Amino acid sequence: MTSNSTSASASSLDPSGTVPDFYVVPIRRIGGSDDSVEQCLYYDSKWNRVDADSLEVSASQAFVTLMEGTNRVSKEIQQALKMIGWEVNTQVTLFNATAKTLHRDCNLPPNYFPSGSAGEASVVFPIMSNTCRGVILVFRFPIEGLVQSLIATADPEIKAGSSSTDGA
């Protein structure tokens, strides 16, 4: 899962009309069952792969947008996943996000609800300069109908660079 496949998507805007900072793509082993922790891949706004512990935005940014990219994944990325035994998990959709500012006291709310349709939902949350927010995304299964389970992700961290290091 270290591929840096890139591809232009049909539309890179989230439902509110803004370009997301990062796309989140839930994945699972081909033929495997849904686990208790949802595996995800992260991509920047140009569909370049970004490691979960390397998500970073400008210090001047006040908000971060994560958009579920399930319906936008290129065939190139899907084929690369298939070659290593993984597939896009189209059976789940973004349900909720919890964000906590790490190593610093901030009075930012912890819970955020996505907007948009299944497979393309986006969540926006605040971030302060020179901070790091741990984010847990919660996906619902199945994508439609009665919820049978909620599945959380591992804890990616989103960092807002300091003005001295990012040129802002």
Buried (B, 14 or more C-beta within 10 A) or exposed (E): EEBEBBBEBEEBBBEEEBEBBBBBBBBBBEEEEBEEEBBBBBBBBEBEBBEBEEBBBBBEBEEBBBBBBBBBBBEEBBEBBEEEEBBBBBBBBBBBBBBBBBEEEEEBEEEBEBBBEBBBBBBBBBBBBBBBBBBBBBBBBBBEEEEEEEBBBEBBBBBBBEEEEBEE
